[in-house]
């Protein structure tokens, strides 16, 4: 198992901290996914998700950790009742190295949303150079 340097852990905590602050006070846990890849990392929190629904509110963030001239992007991935994945549009962090892009959105699927995940990738123009994917779990 590969250990993350302490600095990366601090950045991760910093990236996800604003997402956690908006979690309802009564919630004991929320649904989250996080992954890192060369050049950056990202995460998603679905504070009110408890499983099988047709609409889910999510908070997402992507961090660009490398001054390499490439753009970090993140997108939501959901799985429906039939096990079919929906790959939602990419969101690009164009703020530059050392900066995060954080946003909220709602995903709707009349076939249901039975799982939530993310993909985080480093792009050169429209060419995906590397990526990571992660399905969420309750924390």
Secondary structure by P-SEA (a helix, b strand, c coil): cccccaaaaaaaaaaaaaaaaaccccccccccccccccccccccccccccccccbbbbbbbbbbcccccbbbbbbbbbbccccbbbbcbbbbccccccbbbbbcbbbbbcccccccccccccccccccccbbbbbbbcc
